[in-house]
Amino acid sequence: MTVHLNLEHILALLAGIGILIKPKLLSYIVAGYLIFIGVVGIFGIRFS
């Protein structure tokens, strides 16, 4: 059996668990995600 893990899936899983444990983390997680997506878009970083 082969398992392929993408960075987005791992980040989404960790963010979901963090929000379930401590709902106040939602704003920090969303802000971090938006900053991450912005940096990736500006520098054209590709994850494969």
Steps between C-alpha positions, in 0.01 A plus 500: 500500500633841402407819682558839339495794741479857375604798709153654468334190639733483798455872575122471472497203738719676756294818475177308551634321805631828642163668455321209669738512796505878538242698295681832563775372270271546199606857426872415533465193280313694229754783514791256478338319209441823309858615559632161389290500181608858427871421538466187285318699233748789498810282477343236274595213731375164371443195718485168320 
